[in-house]
Amino acid sequence: MTVACANILDRPDAVEQAAEEARTVIEHRDQLFGRAAVIGAVRKAQRLFDQVVAAA
């Protein structure tokens, strides 16, 4: 749900602009979550590797 608050006479495209801003924010959020998942996977792999090296 997107909410736009504007003077429709001054900014007739306010709803479209609000929707575009929402899409941009969601895309950015998804990119951050993707990066966080990669970082988590790399850290887990590093911990597992460290355990194997320590046991050897």
Phi and psi restraints in degrees (range 20) as a CNS / XPLOR table:
assign (resid 1 and name C) (resid 2 and name N)
       (resid 2 and name CA) (resid 2 and name C) 1.0 -117.7 20.0 2
assign (resid 2 and name N) (resid 2 and name CA)
       (resid 2 and name C) (resid 3 and name N) 1.0 135.1 20.0 2
assign (resid 2 and name C) (resid 3 and name N)
       (resid 3 and name CA) (resid 3 and name C) 1.0 -116.2 20.0 2
assign (resid 3 and name N) (resid 3 and name CA)
       (resid 3 and name C) (resid 4 and name N) 1.0 131.8 20.0 2
assign (resid 3 and name C) (resid 4 and name N)
       (resid 4 and name CA) (resid 4 and name C) 1.0 -123.1 20.0 2
assign (resid 4 and name N) (resid 4 and name CA)
       (resid 4 and name C) (resid 5 and name N) 1.0 131.3 20.0 2
assign (resid 4 and name C) (resid 5 and name N)
       (resid 5 and name CA) (resid 5 and name C) 1.0 -124.1 20.0 2
assign (resid 5 and name N) (resid 5 and name CA)
       (resid 5 and name C) (resid 6 and name N) 1.0 108.9 20.0 2
assign (resid 5 and name C) (resid 6 and name N)
       (resid 6 and name CA) (resid 6 and name C) 1.0 -161.6 20.0 2
assign (resid 6 and name N) (resid 6 and name CA)
       (resid 6 and name C) (resid 7 and name N) 1.0 164.1 20.0 2
assign (resid 6 and name C) (resid 7 and name N)
       (resid 7 and name CA) (resid 7 and name C) 1.0 -78.3 20.0 2
assign (resid 7 and name N) (resid 7 and name CA)
       (resid 7 and name C) (resid 8 and name N) 1.0 108.9 20.0 2
assign (resid 7 and name C) (resid 8 and name N)
       (resid 8 and name CA) (resid 8 and name C) 1.0 -62.6 20.0 2
assign (resid 8 and name N) (resid 8 and name CA)
       (resid 8 and name C) (resid 9 and name N) 1.0 -25.3 20.0 2
assign (resid 8 and name C) (resid 9 and name N)
       (resid 9 and name CA) (resid 9 and name C) 1.0 -75.5 20.0 2
assign (resid 9 and name N) (resid 9 and name CA)
       (resid 9 and name C) (resid 10 and name N) 1.0 -31.5 20.0 2
assign (resid 9 and name C) (resid 10 and name N)
       (resid 10 and name CA) (resid 10 and name C) 1.0 -84.0 20.0 2
assign (resid 10 and name N) (resid 10 and name CA)
       (resid 10 and name C) (resid 11 and name N) 1.0 -37.6 20.0 2
assign (resid 10 and name C) (resid 11 and name N)
       (resid 11 and name CA) (resid 11 and name C) 1.0 -131.8 20.0 2
assign (resid 11 and name N) (resid 11 and name CA)
       (resid 11 and name C) (resid 12 and name N) 1.0 79.4 20.0 2
assign (resid 11 and name C) (resid 12 and name N)
       (resid 12 and name CA) (resid 12 and name C) 1.0 -64.5 20.0 2
assign (resid 12 and name N) (resid 12 and name CA)
       (resid 12 and name C) (resid 13 and name N) 1.0 -17.8 20.0 2
assign (resid 12 and name C) (resid 13 and name N)
       (resid 13 and name CA) (resid 13 and name C) 1.0 -100.5 20.0 2
assign (resid 13 and name N) (resid 13 and name CA)
       (resid 13 and name C) (resid 14 and name N) 1.0 21.4 20.0 2
assign (resid 13 and name C) (resid 14 and name N)
       (resid 14 and name CA) (resid 14 and name C) 1.0 -58.5 20.0 2
assign (resid 14 and name N) (resid 14 and name CA)
       (resid 14 and name C) (resid 15 and name N) 1.0 -40.6 20.0 2
assign (resid 14 and name C) (resid 15 and name N)
       (resid 15 and name CA) (resid 15 and name C) 1.0 -65.9 20.0 2
assign (resid 15 and name N) (resid 15 and name CA)
       (resid 15 and name C) (resid 16 and name N) 1.0 -44.1 20.0 2
assign (resid 15 and name C) (resid 16 and name N)
       (resid 16 and name CA) (resid 16 and name C) 1.0 -64.4 20.0 2
assign (resid 16 and name N) (resid 16 and name CA)
       (resid 16 and name C) (resid 17 and name N) 1.0 -39.9 20.0 2
assign (resid 16 and name C) (resid 17 and name N)
       (resid 17 and name CA) (resid 17 and name C) 1.0 -64.6 20.0 2
assign (resid 17 and name N) (resid 17 and name CA)
       (resid 17 and name C) (resid 18 and name N) 1.0 -41.3 20.0 2
assign (resid 17 and name C) (resid 18 and name N)
       (resid 18 and name CA) (resid 18 and name C) 1.0 -64.2 20.0 2
assign (resid 18 and name N) (resid 18 and name CA)
       (resid 18 and name C) (resid 19 and name N) 1.0 -40.6 20.0 2
assign (resid 18 and name C) (resid 19 and name N)
       (resid 19 and name CA) (resid 19 and name C) 1.0 -65.3 20.0 2
assign (resid 19 and name N) (resid 19 and name CA)
       (resid 19 and name C) (resid 20 and name N) 1.0 -41.1 20.0 2
assign (resid 19 and name C) (resid 20 and name N)
       (resid 20 and name CA) (resid 20 and name C) 1.0 -64.6 20.0 2
assign (resid 20 and name N) (resid 20 and name CA)
       (resid 20 and name C) (resid 21 and name N) 1.0 -42.1 20.0 2
assign (resid 20 and name C) (resid 21 and name N)
       (resid 21 and name CA) (resid 21 and name C) 1.0 -61.9 20.0 2
assign (resid 21 and name N) (resid 21 and name CA)
       (resid 21 and name C) (resid 22 and name N) 1.0 -40.8 20.0 2
assign (resid 21 and name C) (resid 22 and name N)
       (resid 22 and name CA) (resid 22 and name C) 1.0 -63.3 20.0 2
assign (resid 22 and name N) (resid 22 and name CA)
       (resid 22 and name C) (resid 23 and name N) 1.0 -43.6 20.0 2
assign (resid 22 and name C) (resid 23 and name N)
       (resid 23 and name CA) (resid 23 and name C) 1.0 -61.2 20.0 2
assign (resid 23 and name N) (resid 23 and name CA)
       (resid 23 and name C) (resid 24 and name N) 1.0 -41.3 20.0 2
assign (resid 23 and name C) (resid 24 and name N)
       (resid 24 and name CA) (resid 24 and name C) 1.0 -63.8 20.0 2
assign (resid 24 and name N) (resid 24 and name CA)
       (resid 24 and name C) (resid 25 and name N) 1.0 -43.4 20.0 2
assign (resid 24 and name C) (resid 25 and name N)
       (resid 25 and name CA) (resid 25 and name C) 1.0 -64.5 20.0 2
assign (resid 25 and name N) (resid 25 and name CA)
       (resid 25 and name C) (resid 26 and name N) 1.0 -42.4 20.0 2
assign (resid 25 and name C) (resid 26 and name N)
       (resid 26 and name CA) (resid 26 and name C) 1.0 -65.5 20.0 2
assign (resid 26 and name N) (resid 26 and name CA)
       (resid 26 and name C) (resid 27 and name N) 1.0 -41.2 20.0 2
assign (resid 26 and name C) (resid 27 and name N)
       (resid 27 and name CA) (resid 27 and name C) 1.0 -61.8 20.0 2
assign (resid 27 and name N) (resid 27 and name CA)
       (resid 27 and name C) (resid 28 and name N) 1.0 -43.0 20.0 2
assign (resid 27 and name C) (resid 28 and name N)
       (resid 28 and name CA) (resid 28 and name C) 1.0 -62.6 20.0 2
assign (resid 28 and name N) (resid 28 and name CA)
       (resid 28 and name C) (resid 29 and name N) 1.0 -44.2 20.0 2
assign (resid 28 and name C) (resid 29 and name N)
       (resid 29 and name CA) (resid 29 and name C) 1.0 -59.2 20.0 2
assign (resid 29 and name N) (resid 29 and name CA)
       (resid 29 and name C) (resid 30 and name N) 1.0 -45.1 20.0 2
assign (resid 29 and name C) (resid 30 and name N)
       (resid 30 and name CA) (resid 30 and name C) 1.0 -63.5 20.0 2
assign (resid 30 and name N) (resid 30 and name CA)
       (resid 30 and name C) (resid 31 and name N) 1.0 -37.4 20.0 2
assign (resid 30 and name C) (resid 31 and name N)
       (resid 31 and name CA) (resid 31 and name C) 1.0 -64.1 20.0 2
assign (resid 31 and name N) (resid 31 and name CA)
       (resid 31 and name C) (resid 32 and name N) 1.0 -43.3 20.0 2
assign (resid 31 and name C) (resid 32 and name N)
       (resid 32 and name CA) (resid 32 and name C) 1.0 -63.2 20.0 2
assign (resid 32 and name N) (resid 32 and name CA)
       (resid 32 and name C) (resid 33 and name N) 1.0 -42.9 20.0 2
assign (resid 32 and name C) (resid 33 and name N)
       (resid 33 and name CA) (resid 33 and name C) 1.0 -64.0 20.0 2
assign (resid 33 and name N) (resid 33 and name CA)
       (resid 33 and name C) (resid 34 and name N) 1.0 -37.4 20.0 2
assign (resid 33 and name C) (resid 34 and name N)
       (resid 34 and name CA) (resid 34 and name C) 1.0 -63.5 20.0 2
assign (resid 34 and name N) (resid 34 and name CA)
       (resid 34 and name C) (resid 35 and name N) 1.0 -44.4 20.0 2
assign (resid 34 and name C) (resid 35 and name N)
       (resid 35 and name CA) (resid 35 and name C) 1.0 -64.2 20.0 2
assign (resid 35 and name N) (resid 35 and name CA)
       (resid 35 and name C) (resid 36 and name N) 1.0 -40.5 20.0 2
assign (resid 35 and name C) (resid 36 and name N)
       (resid 36 and name CA) (resid 36 and name C) 1.0 -63.4 20.0 2
assign (resid 36 and name N) (resid 36 and name CA)
       (resid 36 and name C) (resid 37 and name N) 1.0 -37.9 20.0 2
assign (resid 36 and name C) (resid 37 and name N)
       (resid 37 and name CA) (resid 37 and name C) 1.0 -64.0 20.0 2
assign (resid 37 and name N) (resid 37 and name CA)
       (resid 37 and name C) (resid 38 and name N) 1.0 -41.7 20.0 2
assign (resid 37 and name C) (resid 38 and name N)
       (resid 38 and name CA) (resid 38 and name C) 1.0 -64.8 20.0 2
assign (resid 38 and name N) (resid 38 and name CA)
       (resid 38 and name C) (resid 39 and name N) 1.0 -44.3 20.0 2
assign (resid 38 and name C) (resid 39 and name N)
       (resid 39 and name CA) (resid 39 and name C) 1.0 -60.4 20.0 2
assign (resid 39 and name N) (resid 39 and name CA)
       (resid 39 and name C) (resid 40 and name N) 1.0 -43.9 20.0 2
assign (resid 39 and name C) (resid 40 and name N)
       (resid 40 and name CA) (resid 40 and name C) 1.0 -61.4 20.0 2
assign (resid 40 and name N) (resid 40 and name CA)
       (resid 40 and name C) (resid 41 and name N) 1.0 -41.6 20.0 2
assign (resid 40 and name C) (resid 41 and name N)
       (resid 41 and name CA) (resid 41 and name C) 1.0 -66.4 20.0 2
assign (resid 41 and name N) (resid 41 and name CA)
       (resid 41 and name C) (resid 42 and name N) 1.0 -40.9 20.0 2
assign (resid 41 and name C) (resid 42 and name N)
       (resid 42 and name CA) (resid 42 and name C) 1.0 -65.0 20.0 2
assign (resid 42 and name N) (resid 42 and name CA)
       (resid 42 and name C) (resid 43 and name N) 1.0 -42.9 20.0 2
assign (resid 42 and name C) (resid 43 and name N)
       (resid 43 and name CA) (resid 43 and name C) 1.0 -63.0 20.0 2
assign (resid 43 and name N) (resid 43 and name CA)
       (resid 43 and name C) (resid 44 and name N) 1.0 -40.9 20.0 2
assign (resid 43 and name C) (resid 44 and name N)
       (resid 44 and name CA) (resid 44 and name C) 1.0 -63.9 20.0 2
assign (resid 44 and name N) (resid 44 and name CA)
       (resid 44 and name C) (resid 45 and name N) 1.0 -44.4 20.0 2
assign (resid 44 and name C) (resid 45 and name N)
       (resid 45 and name CA) (resid 45 and name C) 1.0 -61.3 20.0 2
assign (resid 45 and name N) (resid 45 and name CA)
       (resid 45 and name C) (resid 46 and name N) 1.0 -39.6 20.0 2
assign (resid 45 and name C) (resid 46 and name N)
       (resid 46 and name CA) (resid 46 and name C) 1.0 -65.0 20.0 2
assign (resid 46 and name N) (resid 46 and name CA)
       (resid 46 and name C) (resid 47 and name N) 1.0 -41.8 20.0 2
assign (resid 46 and name C) (resid 47 and name N)
       (resid 47 and name CA) (resid 47 and name C) 1.0 -62.3 20.0 2
assign (resid 47 and name N) (resid 47 and name CA)
       (resid 47 and name C) (resid 48 and name N) 1.0 -43.8 20.0 2
assign (resid 47 and name C) (resid 48 and name N)
       (resid 48 and name CA) (resid 48 and name C) 1.0 -63.3 20.0 2
assign (resid 48 and name N) (resid 48 and name CA)
       (resid 48 and name C) (resid 49 and name N) 1.0 -42.6 20.0 2
assign (resid 48 and name C) (resid 49 and name N)
       (resid 49 and name CA) (resid 49 and name C) 1.0 -61.6 20.0 2
assign (resid 49 and name N) (resid 49 and name CA)
       (resid 49 and name C) (resid 50 and name N) 1.0 -44.3 20.0 2
assign (resid 49 and name C) (resid 50 and name N)
       (resid 50 and name CA) (resid 50 and name C) 1.0 -61.0 20.0 2
assign (resid 50 and name N) (resid 50 and name CA)
       (resid 50 and name C) (resid 51 and name N) 1.0 -38.7 20.0 2
assign (resid 50 and name C) (resid 51 and name N)
       (resid 51 and name CA) (resid 51 and name C) 1.0 -65.0 20.0 2
assign (resid 51 and name N) (resid 51 and name CA)
       (resid 51 and name C) (resid 52 and name N) 1.0 -41.3 20.0 2
assign (resid 51 and name C) (resid 52 and name N)
       (resid 52 and name CA) (resid 52 and name C) 1.0 -64.7 20.0 2
assign (resid 52 and name N) (resid 52 and name CA)
       (resid 52 and name C) (resid 53 and name N) 1.0 -44.5 20.0 2
assign (resid 52 and name C) (resid 53 and name N)
       (resid 53 and name CA) (resid 53 and name C) 1.0 -64.5 20.0 2
assign (resid 53 and name N) (resid 53 and name CA)
       (resid 53 and name C) (resid 54 and name N) 1.0 -40.8 20.0 2
assign (resid 53 and name C) (resid 54 and name N)
       (resid 54 and name CA) (resid 54 and name C) 1.0 -67.4 20.0 2
assign (resid 54 and name N) (resid 54 and name CA)
       (resid 54 and name C) (resid 55 and name N) 1.0 -33.0 20.0 2
assign (resid 54 and name C) (resid 55 and name N)
       (resid 55 and name CA) (resid 55 and name C) 1.0 -78.0 20.0 2
assign (resid 55 and name N) (resid 55 and name CA)
       (resid 55 and name C) (resid 56 and name N) 1.0 -19.0 20.0 2
